[in-house]
Amino acid sequence: MTTNYSAITIHRLNLSGDCFDHVPVSSPGLWNMQYGESILKHNLVRLHLQLVIMIMLPRALHSILKLLRLPRITSEMLAGYLIGPNVLHALFPAAAALLFPPMPNQAVAGLAKVGFIMFSFLNGVRMDPGLVKISGKKALALGFAIFLYPFTMVHTCIIKFPPESRFSDKDRMQFLKNTDIYLALITTSQFVGVNTVLMELKLINTQLGHLALASTLISELLRFAYSIFLGYLQIVFTIESSLGTKMLMSSLFFALMVFVVAKAMVLWLIKRTPTGKPMSEVHINFVIGVLMTMSATSDAFGVYYLFGPFLFGLVVPAGSPLATGVIAKLETVTNGLLLPLLLTFCSSTFDVFGFWKNFDMMMDFKVSAYGYGVKLVLTFLTCMACRMGARDASAFSLIVNAKGVLEVASFLSFSGLAAGEPDANSAMLLIFVLTTALQPLIRLLYDPSKQYVGYKRKSIQFASHNAELPVLTCAHKQEDAVAALKMLEFWNPTRTSPLSIYGLCLQDLVGSFTPQIINHQLGQKSSLTSSSASQPIVDVFNYFKTEFRRVGVVVSAFTAISPQKLMYEDICWMSFDKAVCIVIVPFHKKWNPKGQLVHESGELRNLNIAVLDRAPCSVGILIDRRTSHGVGSMFVSSPTYRVVVLFFGGADDRESMAIGGRMAGSPRVQLTVVRFRTCHLAVNEEEGDGFGGRGPGSERSWDEVFDDESLRILRHEMADASNVKFLEEEVRDGSDTAQVVRSLKEDFDLMIVGRRHEEEMEALSGLSEWAELPELGPVGDILAGGDMGTAASVLVVQQQIMKVSHNLILNS
């Protein structure tokens, strides 16, 4: 038998006509029950109890299985297996007959299909076809290959029976039932499934994630065009020309109505929403009503009931206030209630004993599994041909062939819902195995953090004084960009050592599936409506670029649009790609000019911690306490800038001193270096240089040797400079240190301090125990405290983590 790839297009047709016998979902009431009658015989009560079990059981299982890093879909499908014929019906047949009778439950199936409708609409809203325009040649080649392989396999699939076969024609038809459809669905890469896997694995804005999204989107669009054109042509020439023509015309008319009438309505609603304001509840509820109408209308036009909601989602601009409002309204009920219900309900049809009993008849399972393996191998070979590494090629092949909700929901339309039905058995088992096994394999093969591990020195201390100094500045708001640039203004850019600033505007990805990095130097623009929110930040970078171009400053602006929890990938990749020496990120707290805390974000704090752990260069966290905020402060230039470096010792403090030394090259900067030493060390330094030496006979660590040498070099370089001052403070413990640090707060505009210090350092003893922000280190935590009451900004510095240290952090 030769199958045809157009089987993959069957889901575009109306196959939703399978109806159940309608049984009223009601209850006569508790007081009208007959003596000895079980309350579970009442349909409404039984439905409520079924919903509670189908929702709570997957959550309970996931609380355990997530410890094994298994995806949520595994728990939801496993819950279905437990309440199906495998466990509940086998161990407790009487209770199962009352609670989950073997007949199909049309109420639960209806809720599951409503969830699938909302799921399809949300996918359309988040999908951004504009991603194809910025895809590279590799993504285009891989996308075409991903589309072509299922087409070739299904089109050339031939199943022959030997002449002496003992199977009758009826048995052979049972063998071949739905095999072509299942092969097409299992071997097809779905954009939504790939996105879901990337989000769960936190890989969506990695380079491999960008490539997988672009490739599968190209494949999806090619498959969509194929299904619309060739699928209906086959109906015209093989079924009935008049029926095929009517279906084609009705479908085109429906699509035209969506893209013209519905799109005009959507744009009108968006225009009525003031800039920066959320969409009104009335408009959002109206759109949801139109969504359900679209499903019924597409069904009435003779096309698949999901076709209308998906097209309607495509006409809603990704990232617009309407998209954001609709997603916020529907996402919780869809992903938290209806989709788990769909997965659990469909999985409850699986009968493992019936599967093994009828394994010889499971031709759809065997052919689909074989085709899936062939697709994996072909995708891997294509990636290798595109010069990808073996591990990346393996991970990419698994990602783009991930299975999930979409495949399960598709089988809800194709397969019978009775438990033990062979097609449902084979489909559910194959999807369960793939979803459970793929994600752990992908984690094993691909770890994006390893590509940022430092093998080459990228820090201020080891940067050449006669070469360009690249710096990455990150900004969530306009004030972040202003604060960082006002500080960088005093980093002494010159013609021989210019300052190259890469400004990265960080914007949360809302209402779309596709993260983006926009290069504003190339005139790139995002297709997302919300991308204009970063324009004020870009304007600040452009102003700084124009204002300081003549003094050796080069500014390049970029915008990264990605989920806030994963923004560290964009920051680390940009740092790695541009080979910057330091990345400057804003602190997660904001104060007003009066020193009152006005904003605090736990998500930004977690983002900064992730950057500290993974960055391939030095990191500086800028705590902005300036009295003048906003864009207006950009036009105010101070004649002097007072900077203090608090030096306790260690690599981070040496990096801080290197920054201070570079700033001291500017005549407008007044630099003070304060070294903290414990009292008993000061007594032993009788033969030292009075600042950095040690007396004879004392044991010195390599860190102490490097500290003394760094101080000696800076003193030598600044011997003739009148704007540099060296001080020494003798302290006994952490309380003395805190007192000295607080006494300096009013004398400087910027305080620079290292993040990490030796744990046994007496000058800092006791400070870590009371630290509220351990990611800033003991001294940084003091300076970031709300009781400081100072106008001095703080730069907390961490020198680049090299290879060995990186491995210790990532494995901890």
N, C-alpha and C positions, 0 to 999 in steps of 0.2 A: 504494500500500500504506500503510495506517495502522498505525503501531506503537503499542505500549502501554508506559507507564512501568513496568509491572510487570516488564518485562524486566530492570530494574535489580535486581530481587529474586531473579533466578535464582541468584545466588551464595549465596543462603541455602539452596538445595536441594543435594542430593547430586549434583554433577557430577564427582566424583572417581573415577568408575568406569572411566575409560579406563585400561586396563592394557597393559603391554608384554609381549612375550614374555620370560619369565624366563630369563636366561642366567646360569649360576653365575659369581660373581665370585671366581675362584680362580686358582692358578698351580701347575703340576706341579713347579715348582722349577727352579733354575738347572741342576742336574746332569742333569735329565731332558729337556733340550731336544734336539731333533733337529738334525742337521747342516744348516746354512744357514737355520734357522728364526729369524725375528725375535722378539726378546723382547717386542715390542709386541703380538704376537698373543696373549699371555697376558692375560686380562681384568684380573687383579688388578694386574699391573705397569702396564698401560695406565691403569687408574683412578688409581693413585698419581701417575703422571706428569701426567695431566689435571688432577688437583687442584692439584698444584704450579704448573702453568702458569696455571690459572684464579685462583689466589690471588696469585702473585707478579707477573704481568703487570699487573693493575689497580693494584697498589701502585707499580710502576715508572712507569706512566703518570701516576698522580696526583702523584708527586713532581715531575713536569714541569708538568702542567696546573694545579696549585695556584698556580703563579706567575702564571697568568692569572686566578686567583680563580674557577676553575670548580669546581663541586661534585664530590664523590667519585663520585656515581652516574654522572657523565659518563665518568669513567675506567673504571669497571666495565663500562658498556655498550659503550664503545669497544673494550675488550679482547675482548668477545664478538664484535664485528664483525670484529676482526682474525683470530680463530681460526676464523671461519665461512667461508662460501663466497666472501666478498668478496676476501680476501687469501690466507690460507693454502691453501685449496683451489684457488684460481686460479693461484697462483705455484708451489706445491709439491704437486701433486696426489698423488704417490706417498706422501710423508711424511704428508700430511693423511689419506689413506685408512687408514694404520696408526694414527696417533695420535688422530684425531677422525673415525672412520668415519661415514658419512652416516646410519646407523640411529640411532634415539633411544637414549640412554644411560640405562637405567632406574636405575642406581646413583646417578648424579649427580642425576637428577630426584628420586629418593627423598630424597637429602640436602637438596636445595633445598626440598622440601615439608616436611621436618622443620624447616628454618630458618623457613619460613613459619608453621608451627604455633607455634614459640617466639615469633616476632615478633608474632603475633596475641595470644598470652597476655600478653606484656609490654605491649602496647598497652592491653589491658584493665586490667592492674594500674595503669598510670600514668594512665589516664583517670579523671577526677573529675567525675561527673555533678552534684555539688554546685555546680559553677561556674555552672550555669544559674540557681540561686537568687539569686546576687548579680549577675547580668547586668542591664545597664541596658536602657532602651527601645530605644536604637540597636542594641544587639547582638541583641535579640529581633527587631526589624524586619529587620535584615540577614540573620539566620539563617533566618527564614521565607522571605525572598526567594531566598536561595541554594538552599533546598530546592525552592522553587516553580518556578524557571526550568527546571531539567532535566526536571521533571515535565511542564511545559507543552510543551517542545520535543519530547520523545519521544512524548508522547501525541498531538500534532498533526502529527507528521512524516508526510508523504505523498509517496511517490515514484511518479511517473507516467512511463510510456513512451509516446512518440508512436505513433499508429496505424501509421505507415509505418516503424516501427522494424525494423531488420534482425535484431534479436536474437530468438532462439528462446526458448521458455518455459524451457528448461534454462539458457540464458545469463542470463535475467532472474533466475532463482533464485540463480545464482552471484553476480549483482550484489548481491542483497539478503541474502546470507548473513551473519548475525550483525551486520548494520548497526545494528539497534535496540539490541543489547547493547553494542556499541562506543560508540554515541552516548551511551548512559546512563552508561557508565563514564568517558568522557572529560569529560563535562560535569558530573559530580558532584564536589562538594568533599568531600575526605576529611580528617577531623580529624588523622589521623596524618601525612598528607603535609604539611599546613600546619605542624604542630609541627616536623617535620623541617627544613623550609625555614627557619623562624624560628630554630631552634637553630643551623643552619649560618651564618645571616646575623647571629647575635647580636642578634636583635630580639625574643626571646620575652618579655622583661619590659618592653618599651616600651609606650606607650599603644596604638599601632597593633597590636602583637603581642597584647596583652590582648583587644582588640576582635576580631581575627581568630580567636583561639582560642575565645572565647565564641560567636561567630557560627557557626563551623563545628561546634562541639559541639551547638548547638541544631539545626542542620540535620541532623547525624548522628542525633540522637535521633528527630527527626521522620521521617527516612527509615527508621530501624530499625523504628519503630512501624508505618509504612506497609507495609513489606515483610512484617512478620509477619501483619498483618491482611488487607490487600487481596490480597497475593500468593497466600495460601492460598485465599481466597475465589474467586479466579479459577480455581484448579485445581478447586475443587468444582463450579463452574458450567460450565466449558468442557472439562474433561478427563474426569473421572469422579468423581461425588460421593462414592462409598465410598472411593476412593483418597485424595481430598483430605481427607476427614474423618479417615481413619487417620493421614495425615501431620500434620494439624493437632493431633490428640490426642497423637500420639507426641512431637511437638515441644514442646507445652505441658507434657507430663509430664517430658520431659528438662529443660526450663528450670526447672520446679518442683523437680526433684531437685537441680539445681545450686544454686538460691537458698535451699534449705532445708537439705539434707543437707550439701552441700559447704561452705556458708557456716558452718554450725554447727561443722564440723570445723576450718575455718580460725580461727574465733574461739577455739576450744578450744586450738589450738596457740599462738595469741598470748597467751592468759591464762597458759599454762604458762611463758612466757618472763619472767624477772624484769625489772623496769623498768630501762631503761638498758643492758640486756645484749643482745647480738646473738642471733638465732635459731640454734639448734643445727644442725649439719650434717645430723644424722639427720632432723630435721623438714623441712629444705629439700629434701633428696633425696627424701623421701617425697612432698612436694608436686609435685616434678618428675615422679615416677612417676604421680601422680594426673593430672597434666597430659596425659601421653601416653595414659593410659586414657580421659580425656575426649574426645580426638580420635577414638579408635577407637569409643567408645560413641556419639558423635554420628553417626558414619558408619553404625553399625549401626542407629540409629533412623531413618535415611533423610534426615538433614539434612546440610548441608555439613560437612566434617570440621574446619573452622576454627570452627564455631559453638560447639562445646563449650569449646575453649581460651579463646575470647574471653569467654564468659560466666563461666568459672571465674576469669579474671583480674579481672572486674568485682567479684566477691565478696571479693577480697583487698583490705582497706582500704589506700588509698593512703597512703604514708608510714609504715606500720606496720613493725615489725622483720621481719615475714615478707616484706613487699614489698621492703624494702631488701636482705634476704638473697637472695631469689630473683633480683632484678635483678643483684646483684653476681655471682651464680653463672652466669647465662645470658647476660648482655649481651655479654660479650667473645666468646664462641663464636658468638653469633647475629649481632652486627653486624660482627665481625671475620672470620668464616669463612663462615657459612652464607648470609647475605644477599648478600655479594659473589659467592658461588658461584651463587646464584639469578639475579642480574642478568646475570652473564657468560654463564651457560648459556642463559638465555632469549634474550639478544641474539645468540648465535651462530647463531640460526636465520635471521637477516636476510640477504637476498640483494638487494643494491642493483640488480643487473642484471635480476633477475627482477621487481623492483618496477617499474622503468621499462618493462619489456617488457609487463607486464600492468596498466599504469596505468589504462587505460580501464575495466578490470574492478574497480578499487579503489573501489567505491562506499562501503564502510565508512570508508575513509580520508577521502574527500571530504566525506561527510556529517558525520563526527566533527570534522574540522577546521573546517567551517562552523559547526557547533553550538558548538564551543569559542569561536570568535570572537564569536558572538552572545552567549554567556554572559558573556564579558569586557565587552562593551559594556553589557549590561543591569546587570551588577554595578556598573560605573562610574557609570551614570546613577542607580542607587539610592543610591550613596554621595553623589553630588552632591545628591540630594534630601534626604539626612540632614545637609546643610550641612558636608560635609567639603571640604577644599581639593582642587584638581585633582590635585596631585602625590600627596597622601595617598590620594585616591580611586583613582588609577592603581596605586599600590603595593599598596593593599589588594586590588584586583581581581586583580592578578597573584599575590599571596600565597595567597588563598583558592582559586585555580584551579591551584595547583601540583600537579604529578604526580610520581610516584616509585615506590617499591618496591611499594606496594599495587596499583597498576595493572598493573605488570609481572607480579606474582605472580598476579593475577586472570586475565591472559591465558594464564598457564601452564595454567590449568584449561580455558579456553575454546578455545584454538587448538591445532592440531596442532603437534608438536614437530619435524617434519621440516623441514630447511632449504629455504627457498624457498616455503613454504606461504603463499599470498597474505595470509591474515588476520594471520599472525604478522609478515609483512613490514610491513604498514601500521601495525600497532599499535606495533611496536618503533621504527619511524622517527618516528612522531608523538610518542611519549613521549621519545625521545632529543632531538628538537628542542626540546620544551617544557622539559625539565629543564636543558638546556644554556643556553638563551637567557633563561629567566625570572630566575634569580638575579642576573646582571649588570645586568639592567634594573631590578630592585628596588633594588639598591645605588645605581644612578644616580638613581632617583626619590626615595628616602627615606633621609635621614641624620638619625637622632634626635639626634645631638650638636648640630646647628645650632639646635634649639629652646632650648638652654641658653645660647647665646651672650649675653654680657652687653651689654645696651643701656642699662640703668639701674643706677646705683650701688647695690650691695648689699654693704656692708662695715661694719665697726665704726667706722672713721675717719669715714665720711660719714653715719653714723646720727644721728638727732636725739636730743638729750639729754633731750627732754621727750616722748618717744613710746615705745611698746613696742619692746623689742629681741627679735626672734625668733631663736632658736638651734636648730639641729638637732644632736642628739647620737646617734651610732650606737654600737651595742654588739653584740658577738658573744657575750659571756659576761656573767655577773652582775658580775664584777670590772670590766669595761669601763664599765658604767653607774655603778658606785659611784665609780670614779676621776673620771669626767667631772663627776658631780653634786657631788662634794666640792670640785672646783675652781670650778664655777659658783656654789656657795654664797657665794663671795666676790666675785661680779661686781656687787655693790651694787644689788640690785633695790629699787626704791622704788615708791611709789604713782604718782608722776608719770612714772617710767620703769620700768615693770614688765618682768620677764624672762619671756618666753614660750618654754618649752622643749618641743621636739618630740622625744620619745624614739623612736628607730627600732631595733627588735630585728631583727637580721639573721640569718636562718636559711637554711641550705643546702637546696635543693629536692632531695629524694631520694625515689625511688619514686613520682613523679607527673609528669605532663606540664604541669600548670597552675600557674604562679607566681601568688602572691596578695599583696595588701597589705591587712592587717586593721586596721581602726580600732577600737580597744578602747573609745573613748568612746561609740561607737554600740552597744556590746554585740555587735559582730560576732565570730563564731567561725569558725575554719577547719574544713573538712570533712576535712582531713588529720590522721591520727592523731598525727603527729610534731609538730604545732603546739604541743602543750602544753610543749615544751622551752623555749619563749620565756617562759613564765609567770613563772619566777623573776626575769627581767629586768624584766618588766612590774610585778611587785610592788615592785621597787626604785624605779621611776619613780612608782608610786602612793604609796609612803611619802614620797618627797621632796615630792610634790604636797600631801599632807596636812600635813606638818611645816612647810612654808614658805609656805602659802597666805596667811597674814596679812601677809607682808612683800613682797607684790607679785610672787609667782612663780606662773605658770600652767604646768602640765605636761600634755601630751597624749601618750599612748603608742600606737605603731603597731608592727605586725610585718610585715616583708617576707620572703616565702618565695620564693626564686628561686635559680637556679644561681649558685654562688659567683663564677664568672668574669664574671657579668653583673650582679652586685649594684650596681655603680656606677650602672646605669640607675635603680634604685629610689632610691638616695641622691640622684642629681641631679634626678630628677623631684620627689621630696619637697621638696628645697631650692627648686626652681623654683615648685612649687605653693603652698608656704607662704611664699614670699618671705622666706626667712631671710637674715640678714646673714652668718652663718658656720656652717659645718658642722664638727663635731668628730668625727674618726675615731680609733680606737685604733691604737697602733703594733703592728707585727706580731711584736714580741719581748716576752717576759714574763720578769720576774725574781722570785725569791723574796725574803723579807725579808733574807736574807744577801747579796744582790747576785748570786746565781748565776743564770745563764740557764737557764730551765726549759722555754721553749717558743719556737719560731720557725716562722713560716708564710710560705712563698714566695707562696702564693695571696693571703694578706691584704696582702702587700707590693704585689703587682700591682694589687690592688683599690684601695689607697691612691693609687698612681700614676695609675690611671685617673680617680679622683675629682679629683686635682690638675689633670689636663689638661682636664676637662670641666665641673667644677662652676660653676654660675651665680652663685656668691658666694665669699666668702673661705673658706679651708679651714685648719683647725688639726689637726695630728697630735699627739696626746697620748701622750707617753712616760711611763708610770706607773712610778715608782721608789719609791713610798712603802714604808715599812717595815711598815705595817699594811695587810693586804689582806683581802678577803672582806667579807661583809655586816656583820660586827661593827664595822668601821671607820665605817659609816654613823652609828652612835650616839655616836661620839667626836668632839667638836668642839673645835678648837684655839682658844685665846683670841687668838692672833696668827697671821698668815699672811704669811711673808716672800717677796716677789716681786722679781725682778730682770729688767729689760729690757735686753738686749744690743743696742746701737744702733750700726750701721755705716753706715746710710744706704740709701735706696731705699724703694719702695712697701711692700714686705713689712715692713720695720722700722718704718715709720710706722704700719702696721696693728698691729704688736706693741705700739708705744707707746700707741696708742689703747686697746687692751685693758688695758694697765697703768694708764692714766689713769682708765678706768672703775672698775677694782678699787680704785684709791686713794681713791675716794669712800667706801669703807667704813672706819670707824675701826679695824677689826681688821687691816687690811692695812698692812704696812710695805713701801713701794715704793721701789726703787732703780733709777735709770736710769743706765747706764754707756755713755758714748759713747767709741768707739775712733777715734783719729786717728793718722795717721802723723806722725813727728817733724818732717819738713820743713814740713808744713802748720802745725804748732804755732808754728814760728819765724816764719812769714809772717803770723800772726794778731795782729799787734801792736795793730791798731786795732779788732779784733773785740770781741765781748762776753765773750770768755774761754771760751765754751762752744760756740757755734754759728756765729760770724761768720768772715769772711774779710777779709784785709787788702786795701787798695786796689790796683788794677792786676792782680789775679789773675782769671783767667777762671773763671766758675762755670757749671755745668750747671743745667738746670731742676730736676733731682733734688736737687741740693745746696741750691737756693733753697727747695724744698719741705721739705727736711729741717730747715733752719734755722728756717723759719717754724713747723713743727710743734713743734719744741723750744721756741721762744719762747712759743707759745700754752700749752703744757703748764706751763712755768715760771710764766707769768702766772696761770693758773687755780689752781695749787697754791702760790702765793706764801705764803699764810697757813697751809698744811697742815704740821703737824709730822711727818706720817708719810711724807713724800716726800723723797727725797734724790737729788741729781744728782752723778755722779762723771765723771771724765774720765781715760782711759787712753791714754798715748802708746806706740805700738808701731812697730816698724820693718818687720815682715813677718809672714807667717802663723805662724811659729814663736813669735814673741812673743805673738801673739794667742792661740794655743793654750795657752801657759803661763798667761796671765792668766785665761782662761776656766776652766781647771782649778783655779786658786786660789780661784775663787768658789763652787765646788761645795758646800762644807760650810756656807755661810752663808745658804742660802735653801731655801725649800720648793718654789718654782716658778721656773723659768727660761724666759723668753719670748724667742724669737729669730725673725727673718725667714728665709725659705727662700732667696730669690734676691737676689743682689748683683751689682754690676758685675764683669765678668771681670777687668778691669785694676786692681781695687782692691788697693793695695799691702798694706793691713792683712790681707788674706786670701791673699796670693800664696803659691802652693805647696800650699795646703790641698786644693784640688780634685783635684790629681794623686794624692793618697793616700786619697781618699774611698771608703769601701766602700758608702755609701748616698747616692748623688748626689741622690736625690729629696728629701733633707732639707737640702740645701745644705751648704756647707763647715763652718759652725759647728754646725748641727744634727747633722752626722755625728760631730763630736767628742763632743758631749753624749750621743749614743746609743751610744757605744763601750762595749764590755764592760769596759774597764779604768778607767772613770770612778770606780766604787766610791762612789757617792753616793746619798743618799736623796732628792735633789731631783728632782721631776718636771720634764719639759720639754714646752713647747708650741711646736712649729714652725709658723709662720704664713705663709700665702700670701694676699696680698690678691687680691680678685676680678680675674680676667682679663677685660678688656673685649674688644669685638668684634674689633679689629685683631689683638690678641695671640692670640685664639682661632683666627683663621684661619691664623696662622703655625704654631701648634702642630698643628692638624688636617691641614694640608697638608704637613707635614714628614715 
